[in-house]
Amino acid sequence: MLGKNKDSCIDSGITDYLKRLTSFNEVEVKILKGAKMGENLTAALKTEASQILNEIAKTDYLILLDERGKEYSSTGLAAKIEKWREMNLKCLVFLLGGAYGFADEIYNRSNEIIALSKMTLTHQHARLIFSEQLYRAFTIIHKHPYHHT
């Protein structure tokens, strides 16, 4: 994730979902400092790209959360995660970028791109929604009743 959250209520929700998620899968969250978007957007995105590429391994399977991506239902995301698990990937990396998307280097490095919604979401809300949907996907996979409560 790029940039810090500024809303403690949203941070609390994200922390709660990620804590719940650890009962199903190992989870690590890294928050990278986003570049300052000044007059030169291209340069700022390249700075972010450099930082991102330094944090991910060549063997990591990179999934971007981006408005250009494919949308999934909750059960569809669960099925997609199951498919990724069947591929025996060492590490899935979900990357939520900033308001201006990613530099071309990141789009080119990505293995897949998914979208949370066609609607525009704040960065903080996108984090919360994705955390909840990731947790929900794992409850669907493990036949936990959360999805239907």
N, C-alpha and C positions, 0 to 999 in steps of 0.2 A: 504494500500500500504506500502511496506517496502522500506525504503531509500528515500532520497530526490532526486529531479531532479536537474541536473546540467546545463540544457539548458533553458535559459529564453524564447526562442521562443516556445519551446515545452510546458513549463509551461503556457504561454499565451494562447496557443491553448486549453489546458486542461481546464483552467479557463473559457474560452469562452464557450465551450461545456457544462460544468457543470452549468454555469449561465443560459444558454438557457434551460437546463433540468429542472431547478427549476420552470419553467412555467407549467410543467406537473406533477412534483412529488417532494417531499421533498428529498433533497440530503445532505449527510454529508460525507466529506472526512477526513479520519484520515491517517496521514503518520507516521508510526512507524519507529523507528530507527532500521535498520537491524543490526544483529550481525556481527562482523568482522569475515570474513571467513579466518581463519588462517590454521594452520596445522591440527586442529581437526574439520573437517566439521560437524561431528555428534553432537558434543557439541555445535557448533554455531547454527545449526538448532534447537536443543533443547532449546537454549536460546531464539531464535525467537519464537518458539512454545509457550513457557511460556508467553511471551509478548503478543502474539496474543490471546491466551486463556483468558488472563486477560482483554482484550478489548471487547470480544464478550459475549453476554448473552447466556444462555443455550437455550433460545427460538428463538434466531436468526437463520435464514436459511442461512447457509454458502455455498457460491458458489465459488469454487477456479477457478482461471484463470491459467491453467496449460497445458503444451504441451500434457499431457496424456488424456486430456478431449475430449469431443465430440465437433465437429465443427458444427456451424450453419451458415446459410446464414443470411442476415440482416432481411429478413421477418421471417425466422425461429426463430431468437432470439426474435423478437417482439411477435411471437406466444407463445414462452416459457415464456416470461415475463407475458403475459396475463394469462397463465396457473397458474403461481405462484400467480398472483393477485387473481385469482379465489379461490385459496387455503386459502385466508384470512390470509396470513402470516404477522406477526407483523412487522418484519424487515428483509429485504434481505441484506446480507452482501456479497459483491464481494471482494475477496481477491486476489491481484496480488502479487505473491511472487518474490523471487530473482532468480538469475541464477541457483541455485542449487535446486530449488523446495522447498518443505516443509518437515518438520519432519513427521514421521509416525503418530504422534498424531494429526496433522492437517489434513492429508488425512483421518484418521479415523473419525474425528469430522465433516468433510464436508458432506453436503447433496448432492451436485452435483459438477461435475468438467466439465468446458468447456474450449475449446482451441480457441484462436484467429486465429491461422494459423498453418499449418504444418511447415512453415518457422520459422527460429530463428529470433526473434525481440529483439532489445535492450530494456532494462527495460523502458527507457523513451518513446520510440516509442510505446511500448505495452500500456502504460498508455494513450497516446494520441489516439491511435486507439480504445481502449476500450471506452474511453470517447465519441468519435464520434459515435461509434456503439450503445452505450447506448442511446445517444440522438436520433440517427436515428430510433432506435426501438420504442421509444416513439412517434416520429412523424408518424411512420407507424400506431401505435395503434390509434392515434388521427386523422388520415387521413389528416395530415399536408402535404403540397406539397414538403417539403424538400427532401424526398426520391427520387423524380423524377425531381429535378432541377439540 
